[in-house]
Amino acid sequence: MTRRRLSSEDREVWARYSRTTEPLDHRPRAPDPHQPVDDSFPTRPIAPIRPFSLGDKAKPHGLSHSLAPSIREEVAGHPLRMDAKAHKRMRSGKLRPEGKLDLHGMTLDRAHPALIRFVLDGHAQGKRLLLIVTGKGKSKPSVGPMPNRLGVLKHQVPQWLRMPPLSNVVLQIDEAHRSHGGSGAYYVYLRRTR
């Protein structure tokens, strides 16, 4: 059996055919020796890197280790619904709370009913400003694989105050002035009784 040489037309037909087929054994095809090899490959534009020098602060990558947003973001993220002048006096610690509830050492199942009872009783008595002390919580995050919240009551109390039945009587929630407990306490400004 003698081998015939393929004409240039036959080679072109064979090259078109071989580009449209897949080999059965899925091995990569050998490149066509008669085709020129394209060494260039498409490149993505590289995003410029912002210069960084010693002393600069790195931008945070996203959420911290805590499971919830920070308390300042959570409380400050709500619109002001009380008189701006009274709010300024309250934030500066010049308004005196008319009642105080200390939740230190309580579990969630004991703290929630105590909070509801205290706020509703205060509203019924015509009080306007209450102080809820939650404490600051743990100072260090856990080192385990599951993150834990720092200060469970500190995170939970603002949520409870925004849910019924308390949402009907609470006008504003804010972090207390340092003279009244600072970040370990909340001011709760109540609506007027009718």
Secondary structure as UniProt FT lines:
FT   HELIX           8..19
FT   TURN            24..25
FT   TURN            33..34
FT   TURN            54..55
FT   HELIX           71..76
FT   HELIX           84..91
FT   TURN            92..93
FT   STRAND          99..102
FT   TURN            104..105
FT   HELIX           108..124
FT   TURN            125..126
FT   STRAND          129..133
FT   HELIX           152..161
FT   TURN            164..165
FT   HELIX           166..168
FT   STRAND          170..175
FT   HELIX           178..180
FT   HELIX           182..184
FT   STRAND          185..190
//
